[in-house]
Amino acid sequence: MAKELKIDAKLISDNQAELRRLAQSKRSIEKEMRMIKKNQALMASVGKWKEMTDVKHSIKELMRSSATYGVSLDKLMKMQEYYIYQHPTNSKLKTSNKSADWVKDFLKNGRESQLIDTANKSRPKAWVKMNPKKKRKSPTKTTTKKSSSIPTMNG
């Protein structure tokens, strides 16, 4: 009977060791699967980065065209949109889209030419405001006095 217990104990410890080995193997496989999924997601985002860089380069090329030469992308993004219609009493309402809600509402009682005329009058002022003239500093004249050195007799 003692021999049977020793065999059973050895069998149980062997089974436990095998279970521990399999559990460790399972953890390793799951870890590897997580790493592969993470790398796939990373590669997809790196691909997106490449696309964004391509867009950036094409925008830079467009920015070198004659109309936008000398204008930075930051300045361009801050620039007000060109508008065709402006509300005569609410100067904040400006658009190029005739199907804008406020344009439709205005056209029920007003004329389209009134919106266009208002926009035509305000557009030059808006352009000047967006592109102020840079004040050039004129070179200042400097006057330097020569210091006179009078020899002394103490020497």
C-alpha positions, 0 to 999 in steps of 0.5 A: 500500500505504501508503494501505491501511495508513492506512485500516486504522489509521483503521478500527482506531482508530475501532473502538477508540473505538467499543468504548470508548464502548460499554464506558463506556455499558455501565458507566453502564447497569450503575451505573444498574441498581445504583442502581435496585435499591438504591432499590427495596430502600431503599423496601421498608425505608422501607415496613417503617419505616412499618409499625413506626411504625404498630405503635408508635402503636397500642401507645402507644394501647393503653398509655393504656388503663385496665389499663396506664395509667402503665406505660411500654413498657420496664417492661411488656417487663421485666415477668414474664409472668402465670402460672397454674402454678408448680412446687412445688419449682422456683420458676423453673418458671412458665407459663400454658401447660398443654401446657408440657413440665414441666407435662406431666411433673409431671401424670404423678405430681402434681395440677394443683391443686398447681401452681395453689395454688403459683402462687396463693401466689407471685403476690402476692409477685411482683407486689409485687416487680415494683411496689415502693412508691415511698418519698416524701420528706417535706419537710424543715424548714429553720431559718435563723438571722438573722445579727445585724449589730452596728454598729461605731464605726469608721465 
